[in-house]
Each structure stands twice: as structure tokens, then as C-alpha cells.
Amino acid sequence: HDAQRAYENSRDKLVQIRTLLRNTDSQSSVGSGFFVSKDGLIITNFHVASQLALEPDRYRGVYVPVDGKQGDVELLAFDVLHDLALLRVTDAAGPRAALGFRSPAVALQRGERLYSLGNPLDIGFAVTQGTYNGLVERSFYPRIFFGGAINPGMSGGPVLDEAGQVIG
């Protein structure tokens, strides 16, 4: 029930991110992402969009929302250290919905239910339920310990709290 609500409330804000070879349009990599502004800004992981940064003449990026209508994206900024990338939709599609972020003033509690959303194994959008287990110990930078199953292709998708706010 809770996982279903998390998915339904965020499904129009989720996208698949594909990296395509420019000369053949064949898929090189796939991951997930989500809208963070109504004017088409998308957050994903850097490793999902890294080919766009490293070889922009060879690769191009596209996004695919749940309705399946593909559009182009451009890489605006990235942070390799924190594995983040900011993309912008370059097509003329209409206004989009955006996910909101949980206030840093509201601390996560161990055992709090979380939901990871993405496009695992390139088979369709999915939601995985898990729990917050604190921060990863012995990590130079703070990283959330998500106790739940995550599959390849979910990288770049949001992790939401029970209120549907992005926490990671």
C-alpha cells in the first residue's frame, strides 16, 4: 500500500536516462533520474551520464518518462565526488511536475521506511521498499545505508521518505 502510493505520487516525475552512440543511436548505457524543476531539470548519478561529459562528440543523452515519449537532454553540471549530474530537457514538451526535497532540519530515524524508485534492468519503472539504517560507517563522505534491494538501472532514481520527499 505505501509503496504503491509512493510510486503513484512520483511516477510522472521519474525518467529513464539513456546514453546513445551518436553515429548509430544504439544504447550504450541506461539509468534513472527524476525531475527537480517544472522547467525540465533532471538529477541523476554522474556514472549514469558520465559518457556525456567524457565524450560529448561520441554520445548523446535522452530521457524517457513513463509515457515512453523520448526526448533529448543536455548535461549542465556534474559532481564526480558525490556522483551527481544535472541534466536539462532540450525538447519543447509541456510543463512537468517535480519532486520536492525533505528539509535537512528533519533528521532521518533508524528504521524509517524509504522507497527507491527507478528503472531496474531496463524492464520498466519499479519501486523498492527499504529502511534507513544510518550513515555508512568508515565512509569519508556521508552516505545513506539503504536496507533494500536495488538493481542495475535504478542508479540515478530518487529515494523517498514516506511523505514522498527526496532524501537521496
VMD Tcl script that builds the backbone (N, CA, C; Angstrom):
set m [mol new atoms 504]
animate dup $m
set s [atomselect $m all]
$s set {name element resname resid chain x y z} {
  {N N HIS 1 A 0.834 -1.206 0.000}
  {CA C HIS 1 A 0.000 0.000 0.000}
  {C C HIS 1 A 0.873 1.262 0.000}
  {N N ASP 2 A 1.833 1.353 0.936}
  {CA C ASP 2 A 2.703 2.539 0.998}
  {C C ASP 2 A 3.599 2.640 -0.226}
  {N N ALA 3 A 4.134 1.509 -0.676}
  {CA C ALA 3 A 4.991 1.511 -1.866}
  {C C ALA 3 A 4.188 1.908 -3.098}
  {N N GLN 4 A 2.958 1.442 -3.173}
  {CA C GLN 4 A 2.090 1.788 -4.297}
  {C C GLN 4 A 1.823 3.292 -4.303}
  {N N ARG 5 A 1.564 3.871 -3.134}
  {CA C ARG 5 A 1.314 5.312 -3.045}
  {C C ARG 5 A 2.564 6.102 -3.435}
  {N N ALA 6 A 3.734 5.660 -2.990}
  {CA C ALA 6 A 4.987 6.340 -3.335}
  {C C ALA 6 A 5.188 6.347 -4.849}
  {N N TYR 7 A 4.911 5.219 -5.487}
  {CA C TYR 7 A 5.075 5.136 -6.936}
  {C C TYR 7 A 4.056 6.011 -7.657}
  {N N GLU 8 A 2.803 5.904 -7.287}
  {CA C GLU 8 A 1.752 6.662 -7.972}
  {C C GLU 8 A 1.957 8.168 -7.841}
  {N N ASN 9 A 2.429 8.621 -6.680}
  {CA C ASN 9 A 2.639 10.054 -6.458}
  {C C ASN 9 A 3.873 10.596 -7.171}
  {N N SER 10 A 4.768 9.718 -7.597}
  {CA C SER 10 A 6.007 10.204 -8.213}
  {C C SER 10 A 6.210 9.731 -9.647}
  {N N ARG 11 A 5.344 8.899 -10.159}
  {CA C ARG 11 A 5.565 8.273 -11.476}
  {C C ARG 11 A 5.742 9.287 -12.598}
  {N N ASP 12 A 5.035 10.421 -12.552}
  {CA C ASP 12 A 5.162 11.421 -13.615}
  {C C ASP 12 A 6.413 12.279 -13.462}
  {N N LYS 13 A 7.175 12.039 -12.417}
  {CA C LYS 13 A 8.405 12.790 -12.168}
  {C C LYS 13 A 9.646 11.944 -12.421}
  {N N LEU 14 A 9.454 10.674 -12.749}
  {CA C LEU 14 A 10.555 9.737 -12.979}
  {C C LEU 14 A 10.882 9.649 -14.459}
  {N N VAL 15 A 12.156 9.446 -14.759}
  {CA C VAL 15 A 12.584 9.248 -16.138}
  {C C VAL 15 A 13.666 8.187 -16.203}
  {N N GLN 16 A 13.748 7.565 -17.354}
  {CA C GLN 16 A 14.890 6.717 -17.659}
  {C C GLN 16 A 15.875 7.601 -18.413}
  {N N ILE 17 A 17.156 7.457 -18.127}
  {CA C ILE 17 A 18.213 8.187 -18.826}
  {C C ILE 17 A 18.983 7.183 -19.678}
  {N N ARG 18 A 19.061 7.471 -20.965}
  {CA C ARG 18 A 19.797 6.604 -21.883}
  {C C ARG 18 A 20.934 7.392 -22.521}
  {N N THR 19 A 22.062 6.752 -22.646}
  {CA C THR 19 A 23.186 7.308 -23.396}
  {C C THR 19 A 23.276 6.529 -24.688}
  {N N LEU 20 A 23.229 7.260 -25.804}
  {CA C LEU 20 A 23.243 6.640 -27.119}
  {C C LEU 20 A 24.490 7.038 -27.890}
  {N N LEU 21 A 25.011 6.113 -28.686}
  {CA C LEU 21 A 26.090 6.443 -29.617}
  {C C LEU 21 A 25.498 7.329 -30.707}
  {N N ARG 22 A 26.120 8.474 -30.953}
  {CA C ARG 22 A 25.572 9.423 -31.933}
  {C C ARG 22 A 25.468 8.842 -33.340}
  {N N ASN 23 A 26.483 8.090 -33.769}
  {CA C ASN 23 A 26.510 7.638 -35.163}
  {C C ASN 23 A 25.539 6.504 -35.461}
  {N N THR 24 A 25.121 5.746 -34.437}
  {CA C THR 24 A 24.211 4.614 -34.690}
  {C C THR 24 A 22.917 4.687 -33.894}
  {N N ASP 25 A 22.847 5.596 -32.925}
  {CA C ASP 25 A 21.715 5.693 -31.991}
  {C C ASP 25 A 21.508 4.409 -31.196}
  {N N SER 26 A 22.548 3.585 -31.097}
  {CA C SER 26 A 22.435 2.380 -30.275}
  {C C SER 26 A 22.693 2.751 -28.820}
  {N N GLN 27 A 22.006 2.041 -27.923}
  {CA C GLN 27 A 22.093 2.346 -26.495}
  {C C GLN 27 A 23.422 1.884 -25.931}
  {N N SER 28 A 24.104 2.784 -25.244}
  {CA C SER 28 A 25.376 2.468 -24.615}
  {C C SER 28 A 25.200 2.201 -23.127}
  {N N SER 29 A 24.354 2.997 -22.461}
  {CA C SER 29 A 24.102 2.796 -21.040}
  {C C SER 29 A 22.693 3.268 -20.706}
  {N N VAL 30 A 22.221 2.835 -19.546}
  {CA C VAL 30 A 20.874 3.204 -19.104}
  {C C VAL 30 A 20.879 3.366 -17.592}
  {N N GLY 31 A 20.080 4.307 -17.127}
  {CA C GLY 31 A 19.920 4.535 -15.697}
  {C C GLY 31 A 18.604 5.244 -15.469}
  {N N SER 32 A 18.480 5.871 -14.328}
  {CA C SER 32 A 17.248 6.545 -13.958}
  {C C SER 32 A 17.537 7.984 -13.578}
  {N N GLY 33 A 16.489 8.767 -13.422}
  {CA C GLY 33 A 16.606 10.153 -12.993}
  {C C GLY 33 A 15.239 10.656 -12.584}
  {N N PHE 34 A 15.190 11.911 -12.139}
  {CA C PHE 34 A 13.910 12.480 -11.729}
  {C C PHE 34 A 13.921 13.988 -11.896}
  {N N PHE 35 A 12.743 14.529 -12.201}
  {CA C PHE 35 A 12.593 15.972 -12.373}
  {C C PHE 35 A 12.673 16.678 -11.024}
  {N N VAL 36 A 13.463 17.768 -10.994}
  {CA C VAL 36 A 13.588 18.580 -9.783}
  {C C VAL 36 A 13.098 20.005 -10.015}
  {N N SER 37 A 12.655 20.303 -11.230}
  {CA C SER 37 A 12.049 21.601 -11.517}
  {C C SER 37 A 11.042 21.416 -12.629}
  {N N LYS 38 A 10.056 22.285 -12.643}
  {CA C LYS 38 A 8.997 22.184 -13.653}
  {C C LYS 38 A 9.469 22.606 -15.034}
  {N N ASP 39 A 10.650 23.248 -15.108}
  {CA C ASP 39 A 11.166 23.660 -16.414}
  {C C ASP 39 A 12.149 22.665 -17.013}
  {N N GLY 40 A 12.163 21.427 -16.479}
  {CA C GLY 40 A 12.897 20.365 -17.151}
  {C C GLY 40 A 14.278 20.028 -16.627}
  {N N LEU 41 A 14.598 20.379 -15.386}
  {CA C LEU 41 A 15.875 19.955 -14.806}
  {C C LEU 41 A 15.715 18.563 -14.204}
  {N N ILE 42 A 16.700 17.725 -14.476}
  {CA C ILE 42 A 16.689 16.330 -14.029}
  {C C ILE 42 A 17.968 16.059 -13.247}
  {N N ILE 43 A 17.845 15.355 -12.131}
  {CA C ILE 43 A 19.012 14.875 -11.387}
  {C C ILE 43 A 19.165 13.385 -11.641}
  {N N THR 44 A 20.405 12.969 -11.804}
  {CA C THR 44 A 20.755 11.558 -11.930}
  {C C THR 44 A 22.132 11.373 -11.295}
  {N N ASN 45 A 22.655 10.172 -11.366}
  {CA C ASN 45 A 24.023 9.936 -10.914}
  {C C ASN 45 A 25.003 10.288 -12.021}
  {N N PHE 46 A 26.195 10.741 -11.636}
  {CA C PHE 46 A 27.219 11.050 -12.639}
  {C C PHE 46 A 27.565 9.811 -13.457}
  {N N HIS 47 A 27.670 8.655 -12.789}
  {CA C HIS 47 A 28.075 7.463 -13.553}
  {C C HIS 47 A 27.029 7.080 -14.600}
  {N N VAL 48 A 25.791 7.531 -14.453}
  {CA C VAL 48 A 24.770 7.288 -15.472}
  {C C VAL 48 A 25.025 8.162 -16.703}
  {N N ALA 49 A 25.469 9.405 -16.475}
  {CA C ALA 49 A 25.655 10.377 -17.562}
  {C C ALA 49 A 27.123 10.648 -17.895}
  {N N SER 50 A 28.028 9.854 -17.351}
  {CA C SER 50 A 29.465 10.154 -17.482}
  {C C SER 50 A 29.947 10.205 -18.932}
  {N N GLN 51 A 29.392 9.380 -19.813}
  {CA C GLN 51 A 29.841 9.385 -21.207}
  {C C GLN 51 A 29.517 10.719 -21.882}
  {N N LEU 52 A 28.448 11.393 -21.428}
  {CA C LEU 52 A 28.098 12.709 -21.983}
  {C C LEU 52 A 29.156 13.745 -21.617}
  {N N ALA 53 A 29.768 13.582 -20.453}
  {CA C ALA 53 A 30.824 14.505 -20.017}
  {C C ALA 53 A 32.168 14.147 -20.635}
  {N N LEU 54 A 32.464 12.872 -20.692}
  {CA C LEU 54 A 33.791 12.434 -21.130}
  {C C LEU 54 A 33.958 12.427 -22.654}
  {N N GLU 55 A 32.894 12.097 -23.386}
  {CA C GLU 55 A 32.975 12.032 -24.842}
  {C C GLU 55 A 31.710 12.614 -25.487}
  {N N PRO 56 A 31.495 13.927 -25.334}
  {CA C PRO 56 A 30.254 14.538 -25.834}
  {C C PRO 56 A 30.084 14.467 -27.354}
  {N N ASP 57 A 31.181 14.353 -28.092}
  {CA C ASP 57 A 31.068 14.244 -29.542}
  {C C ASP 57 A 30.641 12.848 -29.982}
  {N N ARG 58 A 30.819 11.877 -29.110}
  {CA C ARG 58 A 30.511 10.488 -29.445}
  {C C ARG 58 A 29.139 10.038 -28.931}
  {N N TYR 59 A 28.670 10.660 -27.822}
  {CA C TYR 59 A 27.427 10.223 -27.189}
  {C C TYR 59 A 26.429 11.361 -27.078}
  {N N ARG 60 A 25.149 10.994 -27.031}
  {CA C ARG 60 A 24.096 11.953 -26.744}
  {C C ARG 60 A 23.173 11.342 -25.701}
  {N N GLY 61 A 22.487 12.199 -24.953}
  {CA C GLY 61 A 21.615 11.728 -23.895}
  {C C GLY 61 A 20.157 11.928 -24.232}
  {N N VAL 62 A 19.338 10.987 -23.793}
  {CA C VAL 62 A 17.890 11.109 -23.932}
  {C C VAL 62 A 17.238 10.717 -22.614}
  {N N TYR 63 A 16.036 11.237 -22.431}
  {CA C TYR 63 A 15.241 10.837 -21.273}
  {C C TYR 63 A 13.968 10.188 -21.792}
  {N N VAL 64 A 13.430 9.262 -21.006}
  {CA C VAL 64 A 12.194 8.591 -21.372}
  {C C VAL 64 A 11.299 8.570 -20.135}
  {N N PRO 65 A 10.232 9.380 -20.126}
  {CA C PRO 65 A 9.300 9.339 -18.994}
  {C C PRO 65 A 8.430 8.093 -19.062}
  {N N VAL 66 A 7.561 7.923 -18.065}
  {CA C VAL 66 A 6.744 6.715 -18.005}
  {C C VAL 66 A 5.813 6.565 -19.208}
  {N N ASP 67 A 5.504 7.654 -19.905}
  {CA C ASP 67 A 4.635 7.543 -21.086}
  {C C ASP 67 A 5.392 7.054 -22.324}
  {N N GLY 68 A 6.735 6.919 -22.210}
  {CA C GLY 68 A 7.535 6.360 -23.291}
  {C C GLY 68 A 7.959 7.328 -24.371}
  {N N LYS 69 A 7.583 8.611 -24.272}
  {CA C LYS 69 A 7.930 9.590 -25.303}
  {C C LYS 69 A 9.331 10.140 -25.047}
  {N N GLN 70 A 10.279 9.701 -25.822}
  {CA C GLN 70 A 11.693 10.042 -25.664}
  {C C GLN 70 A 11.975 11.477 -26.071}
  {N N GLY 71 A 12.896 12.130 -25.339}
  {CA C GLY 71 A 13.341 13.469 -25.687}
  {C C GLY 71 A 14.809 13.643 -25.352}
  {N N ASP 72 A 15.439 14.656 -25.920}
  {CA C ASP 72 A 16.867 14.894 -25.701}
  {C C ASP 72 A 17.132 15.638 -24.404}
  {N N VAL 73 A 18.304 15.377 -23.825}
  {CA C VAL 73 A 18.782 16.097 -22.649}
  {C C VAL 73 A 20.200 16.563 -22.898}
  {N N GLU 74 A 20.579 17.626 -22.193}
  {CA C GLU 74 A 21.968 18.083 -22.216}
  {C C GLU 74 A 22.500 18.051 -20.792}
  {N N LEU 75 A 23.787 17.804 -20.677}
  {CA C LEU 75 A 24.457 17.789 -19.381}
  {C C LEU 75 A 24.812 19.220 -19.012}
  {N N LEU 76 A 24.291 19.704 -17.877}
  {CA C LEU 76 A 24.570 21.070 -17.430}
  {C C LEU 76 A 25.728 21.131 -16.451}
  {N N ALA 77 A 25.747 20.193 -15.503}
  {CA C ALA 77 A 26.765 20.212 -14.452}
  {C C ALA 77 A 26.902 18.812 -13.876}
  {N N PHE 78 A 28.043 18.561 -13.240}
  {CA C PHE 78 A 28.226 17.274 -12.579}
  {C C PHE 78 A 29.186 17.416 -11.412}
  {N N ASP 79 A 29.078 16.470 -10.492}
  {CA C ASP 79 A 29.910 16.396 -9.303}
  {C C ASP 79 A 30.367 14.943 -9.204}
  {N N VAL 80 A 31.584 14.684 -9.645}
  {CA C VAL 80 A 32.109 13.318 -9.669}
  {C C VAL 80 A 32.215 12.765 -8.252}
  {N N LEU 81 A 32.688 13.594 -7.325}
  {CA C LEU 81 A 32.896 13.162 -5.948}
  {C C LEU 81 A 31.623 12.628 -5.304}
  {N N HIS 82 A 30.510 13.310 -5.533}
  {CA C HIS 82 A 29.236 12.900 -4.940}
  {C C HIS 82 A 28.363 12.110 -5.915}
  {N N ASP 83 A 28.902 11.806 -7.104}
  {CA C ASP 83 A 28.226 11.001 -8.125}
  {C C ASP 83 A 26.876 11.591 -8.521}
  {N N LEU 84 A 26.869 12.900 -8.809}
  {CA C LEU 84 A 25.644 13.590 -9.205}
  {C C LEU 84 A 25.814 14.263 -10.560}
  {N N ALA 85 A 24.722 14.330 -11.304}
  {CA C ALA 85 A 24.714 15.053 -12.579}
  {C C ALA 85 A 23.385 15.789 -12.703}
  {N N LEU 86 A 23.462 16.984 -13.299}
  {CA C LEU 86 A 22.277 17.785 -13.558}
  {C C LEU 86 A 22.098 17.865 -15.067}
  {N N LEU 87 A 20.928 17.431 -15.532}
  {CA C LEU 87 A 20.596 17.433 -16.949}
  {C C LEU 87 A 19.445 18.404 -17.183}
  {N N ARG 88 A 19.315 18.859 -18.435}
  {CA C ARG 88 A 18.177 19.701 -18.797}
  {C C ARG 88 A 17.547 19.148 -20.061}
  {N N VAL 89 A 16.227 19.055 -20.039}
  {CA C VAL 89 A 15.464 18.627 -21.199}
  {C C VAL 89 A 15.578 19.714 -22.258}
  {N N THR 90 A 15.846 19.310 -23.505}
  {CA C THR 90 A 16.011 20.300 -24.581}
  {C C THR 90 A 14.850 20.301 -25.561}
  {N N ASP 91 A 13.863 19.436 -25.363}
  {CA C ASP 91 A 12.708 19.445 -26.254}
  {C C ASP 91 A 11.669 20.443 -25.739}
  {N N ALA 92 A 10.627 20.631 -26.477}
  {CA C ALA 92 A 9.624 21.646 -26.142}
  {C C ALA 92 A 8.399 21.051 -25.460}
  {N N ALA 93 A 8.572 19.974 -24.740}
  {CA C ALA 93 A 7.434 19.350 -24.048}
  {C C ALA 93 A 6.858 20.329 -23.026}
  {N N GLY 94 A 5.620 20.095 -22.652}
  {CA C GLY 94 A 4.921 20.994 -21.726}
  {C C GLY 94 A 5.487 20.974 -20.321}
  {N N PRO 95 A 4.850 21.696 -19.408}
  {CA C PRO 95 A 5.313 21.769 -18.019}
  {C C PRO 95 A 5.365 20.379 -17.389}
  {N N ARG 96 A 6.281 20.229 -16.478}
  {CA C ARG 96 A 6.468 18.947 -15.811}
  {C C ARG 96 A 6.262 19.116 -14.309}
  {N N ALA 97 A 6.003 18.026 -13.654}
  {CA C ALA 97 A 5.942 18.020 -12.199}
  {C C ALA 97 A 7.356 17.773 -11.676}
  {N N ALA 98 A 7.600 18.153 -10.434}
  {CA C ALA 98 A 8.926 17.972 -9.850}
  {C C ALA 98 A 8.801 17.405 -8.447}
  {N N LEU 99 A 9.760 16.566 -8.077}
  {CA C LEU 99 A 9.792 16.032 -6.724}
  {C C LEU 99 A 10.364 17.082 -5.779}
  {N N GLY 100 A 9.850 17.117 -4.566}
  {CA C GLY 100 A 10.363 18.020 -3.541}
  {C C GLY 100 A 11.370 17.309 -2.649}
  {N N PHE 101 A 12.199 18.080 -1.994}
  {CA C PHE 101 A 13.237 17.534 -1.129}
  {C C PHE 101 A 12.850 17.677 0.336}
  {N N ARG 102 A 13.198 16.685 1.114}
  {CA C ARG 102 A 12.979 16.734 2.560}
  {C C ARG 102 A 13.928 17.760 3.160}
  {N N SER 103 A 13.440 18.523 4.097}
  {CA C SER 103 A 14.266 19.530 4.760}
  {C C SER 103 A 15.387 18.852 5.542}
  {N N PRO 104 A 16.621 19.360 5.420}
  {CA C PRO 104 A 17.732 18.793 6.196}
  {C C PRO 104 A 17.512 18.939 7.707}
  {N N ALA 105 A 16.607 19.828 8.105}
  {CA C ALA 105 A 16.316 20.027 9.525}
  {C C ALA 105 A 15.517 18.858 10.108}
  {N N VAL 106 A 14.914 18.046 9.234}
  {CA C VAL 106 A 14.140 16.893 9.687}
  {C C VAL 106 A 15.023 15.651 9.562}
  {N N ALA 107 A 15.583 15.224 10.686}
  {CA C ALA 107 A 16.537 14.118 10.686}
  {C C ALA 107 A 15.861 12.790 10.368}
  {N N LEU 108 A 16.567 11.950 9.625}
  {CA C LEU 108 A 16.095 10.589 9.378}
  {C C LEU 108 A 16.303 9.766 10.639}
  {N N GLN 109 A 15.376 8.865 10.906}
  {CA C GLN 109 A 15.459 7.993 12.066}
  {C C GLN 109 A 15.747 6.568 11.611}
  {N N ARG 110 A 16.629 5.876 12.339}
  {CA C ARG 110 A 16.901 4.469 12.000}
  {C C ARG 110 A 15.605 3.690 11.979}
  {N N GLY 111 A 15.461 2.883 10.942}
  {CA C GLY 111 A 14.255 2.079 10.787}
  {C C GLY 111 A 13.154 2.778 10.002}
  {N N GLU 112 A 13.367 4.057 9.661}
  {CA C GLU 112 A 12.362 4.785 8.884}
  {C C GLU 112 A 12.226 4.132 7.512}
  {N N ARG 113 A 10.993 3.968 7.055}
  {CA C ARG 113 A 10.722 3.331 5.769}
  {C C ARG 113 A 11.096 4.283 4.633}
  {N N LEU 114 A 11.794 3.750 3.644}
  {CA C LEU 114 A 12.206 4.510 2.468}
  {C C LEU 114 A 11.813 3.745 1.208}
  {N N TYR 115 A 11.747 4.484 0.094}
  {CA C TYR 115 A 11.385 3.881 -1.186}
  {C C TYR 115 A 12.383 4.329 -2.245}
  {N N SER 116 A 12.995 3.360 -2.913}
  {CA C SER 116 A 13.911 3.645 -4.019}
  {C C SER 116 A 13.144 3.401 -5.312}
  {N N LEU 117 A 13.186 4.401 -6.214}
  {CA C LEU 117 A 12.452 4.294 -7.474}
  {C C LEU 117 A 13.412 4.382 -8.647}
  {N N GLY 118 A 13.144 3.621 -9.669}
  {CA C GLY 118 A 13.999 3.658 -10.849}
  {C C GLY 118 A 13.527 2.668 -11.889}
  {N N ASN 119 A 14.401 2.403 -12.838}
  {CA C ASN 119 A 14.083 1.530 -13.963}
  {C C ASN 119 A 15.072 0.369 -13.970}
  {N N PRO 120 A 14.839 -0.641 -13.116}
  {CA C PRO 120 A 15.813 -1.729 -12.990}
  {C C PRO 120 A 15.891 -2.602 -14.235}
  {N N LEU 121 A 17.100 -2.922 -14.618}
  {CA C LEU 121 A 17.365 -3.867 -15.698}
  {C C LEU 121 A 16.669 -3.494 -17.004}
  {N N ASP 122 A 16.331 -2.198 -17.156}
  {CA C ASP 122 A 15.710 -1.698 -18.386}
  {C C ASP 122 A 14.397 -2.420 -18.706}
  {N N ILE 123 A 13.632 -2.791 -17.650}
  {CA C ILE 123 A 12.385 -3.525 -17.881}
  {C C ILE 123 A 11.142 -2.724 -17.516}
  {N N GLY 124 A 11.300 -1.523 -16.983}
  {CA C GLY 124 A 10.158 -0.709 -16.597}
  {C C GLY 124 A 10.370 -0.096 -15.227}
  {N N PHE 125 A 9.566 0.902 -14.915}
  {CA C PHE 125 A 9.730 1.598 -13.646}
  {C C PHE 125 A 9.254 0.735 -12.491}
  {N N ALA 126 A 9.978 0.816 -11.372}
  {CA C ALA 126 A 9.674 -0.006 -10.208}
  {C C ALA 126 A 9.973 0.768 -8.933}
  {N N VAL 127 A 9.399 0.308 -7.856}
  {CA C VAL 127 A 9.654 0.871 -6.533}
  {C C VAL 127 A 10.108 -0.266 -5.625}
  {N N THR 128 A 11.148 0.004 -4.829}
  {CA C THR 128 A 11.666 -0.959 -3.873}
  {C C THR 128 A 11.557 -0.354 -2.490}
  {N N GLN 129 A 10.971 -1.105 -1.579}
  {CA C GLN 129 A 10.844 -0.630 -0.201}
  {C C GLN 129 A 12.057 -1.059 0.600}
  {N N GLY 130 A 12.527 -0.174 1.471}
  {CA C GLY 130 A 13.655 -0.482 2.331}
  {C C GLY 130 A 13.579 0.351 3.586}
  {N N THR 131 A 14.666 0.342 4.352}
  {CA C THR 131 A 14.704 1.119 5.585}
  {C C THR 131 A 16.004 1.916 5.669}
  {N N TYR 132 A 15.936 2.986 6.447}
  {CA C TYR 132 A 17.117 3.799 6.729}
  {C C TYR 132 A 17.855 3.151 7.887}
  {N N ASN 133 A 19.126 2.863 7.688}
  {CA C ASN 133 A 19.940 2.202 8.702}
  {C C ASN 133 A 21.108 3.066 9.148}
  {N N GLY 134 A 20.940 4.372 9.082}
  {CA C GLY 134 A 22.013 5.279 9.482}
  {C C GLY 134 A 22.909 5.591 8.303}
  {N N LEU 135 A 24.037 6.200 8.623}
  {CA C LEU 135 A 25.023 6.509 7.594}
  {C C LEU 135 A 26.045 5.379 7.525}
  {N N VAL 136 A 26.624 5.186 6.367}
  {CA C VAL 136 A 27.642 4.159 6.186}
  {C C VAL 136 A 28.844 4.511 7.054}
  {N N GLU 137 A 29.224 3.566 7.884}
  {CA C GLU 137 A 30.398 3.793 8.739}
  {C C GLU 137 A 31.671 3.690 7.911}
  {N N ARG 138 A 32.707 4.336 8.365}
  {CA C ARG 138 A 34.013 4.333 7.700}
  {C C ARG 138 A 33.943 4.863 6.276}
  {N N SER 139 A 33.070 5.826 6.053}
  {CA C SER 139 A 32.980 6.476 4.753}
  {C C SER 139 A 33.480 7.903 4.915}
  {N N PHE 140 A 34.357 8.322 4.036}
  {CA C PHE 140 A 34.920 9.669 4.139}
  {C C PHE 140 A 33.834 10.727 3.995}
  {N N TYR 141 A 32.867 10.470 3.105}
  {CA C TYR 141 A 31.741 11.374 2.909}
  {C C TYR 141 A 30.471 10.683 3.380}
  {N N PRO 142 A 29.522 11.435 3.938}
  {CA C PRO 142 A 28.279 10.809 4.416}
  {C C PRO 142 A 27.530 10.109 3.280}
  {N N ARG 143 A 27.168 8.867 3.523}
  {CA C ARG 143 A 26.380 8.090 2.570}
  {C C ARG 143 A 25.300 7.354 3.348}
  {N N ILE 144 A 24.105 7.332 2.794}
  {CA C ILE 144 A 22.969 6.688 3.444}
  {C C ILE 144 A 23.061 5.178 3.270}
  {N N PHE 145 A 22.829 4.454 4.363}
  {CA C PHE 145 A 22.769 2.993 4.319}
  {C C PHE 145 A 21.304 2.609 4.122}
  {N N PHE 146 A 20.944 2.300 2.870}
  {CA C PHE 146 A 19.585 1.904 2.491}
  {C C PHE 146 A 19.486 0.395 2.586}
  {N N GLY 147 A 18.629 -0.108 3.449}
  {CA C GLY 147 A 18.434 -1.546 3.593}
  {C C GLY 147 A 17.325 -2.022 2.685}
  {N N GLY 148 A 17.633 -2.297 1.440}
  {CA C GLY 148 A 16.644 -2.761 0.473}
  {C C GLY 148 A 17.358 -3.185 -0.793}
  {N N ALA 149 A 16.665 -3.930 -1.632}
  {CA C ALA 149 A 17.255 -4.442 -2.875}
  {C C ALA 149 A 17.235 -3.373 -3.961}
  {N N ILE 150 A 18.389 -3.126 -4.549}
  {CA C ILE 150 A 18.498 -2.191 -5.666}
  {C C ILE 150 A 19.173 -2.928 -6.812}
  {N N ASN 151 A 18.618 -2.787 -8.006}
  {CA C ASN 151 A 19.130 -3.493 -9.177}
  {C C ASN 151 A 19.794 -2.533 -10.155}
  {N N PRO 152 A 20.658 -3.061 -11.048}
  {CA C PRO 152 A 21.266 -2.216 -12.074}
  {C C PRO 152 A 20.188 -1.496 -12.883}
  {N N GLY 153 A 20.425 -0.232 -13.172}
  {CA C GLY 153 A 19.462 0.584 -13.901}
  {C C GLY 153 A 18.665 1.508 -12.990}
  {N N MET 154 A 18.690 1.228 -11.679}
  {CA C MET 154 A 17.981 2.098 -10.736}
  {C C MET 154 A 18.857 3.281 -10.340}
  {N N SER 155 A 20.137 3.230 -10.665}
  {CA C SER 155 A 21.040 4.343 -10.363}
  {C C SER 155 A 20.477 5.638 -10.907}
  {N N GLY 156 A 20.512 6.671 -10.091}
  {CA C GLY 156 A 20.032 7.981 -10.502}
  {C C GLY 156 A 18.600 8.251 -10.106}
  {N N GLY 157 A 17.859 7.211 -9.762}
  {CA C GLY 157 A 16.478 7.392 -9.313}
  {C C GLY 157 A 16.451 7.916 -7.886}
  {N N PRO 158 A 15.321 8.479 -7.476}
  {CA C PRO 158 A 15.237 9.052 -6.140}
  {C C PRO 158 A 15.005 8.003 -5.055}
  {N N VAL 159 A 15.405 8.350 -3.841}
  {CA C VAL 159 A 15.000 7.621 -2.643}
  {C C VAL 159 A 14.095 8.577 -1.885}
  {N N LEU 160 A 12.880 8.117 -1.585}
  {CA C LEU 160 A 11.862 8.956 -0.970}
  {C C LEU 160 A 11.544 8.491 0.446}
  {N N ASP 161 A 11.124 9.450 1.279}
  {CA C ASP 161 A 10.591 9.092 2.591}
  {C C ASP 161 A 9.104 8.792 2.434}
  {N N GLU 162 A 8.428 8.487 3.544}
  {CA C GLU 162 A 7.007 8.115 3.457}
  {C C GLU 162 A 6.117 9.268 3.005}
  {N N ALA 163 A 6.604 10.509 3.145}
  {CA C ALA 163 A 5.831 11.673 2.704}
  {C C ALA 163 A 6.063 11.960 1.220}
  {N N GLY 164 A 6.922 11.171 0.556}
  {CA C GLY 164 A 7.204 11.377 -0.865}
  {C C GLY 164 A 8.255 12.437 -1.129}
  {N N GLN 165 A 9.020 12.802 -0.105}
  {CA C GLN 165 A 10.084 13.788 -0.249}
  {C C GLN 165 A 11.413 13.088 -0.541}
  {N N VAL 166 A 12.234 13.671 -1.419}
  {CA C VAL 166 A 13.524 13.096 -1.781}
  {C C VAL 166 A 14.489 13.234 -0.596}
  {N N ILE 167 A 15.135 12.110 -0.249}
  {CA C ILE 167 A 16.163 12.156 0.794}
  {C C ILE 167 A 17.522 11.744 0.237}
  {N N GLY 168 A 17.532 11.207 -0.985}
  {CA C GLY 168 A 18.800 10.802 -1.581}
  {C C GLY 168 A 18.621 10.341 -3.000}
}
mol reanalyze $m
mol bondsrecalc $m
mol representation Tube
mol addrep $m
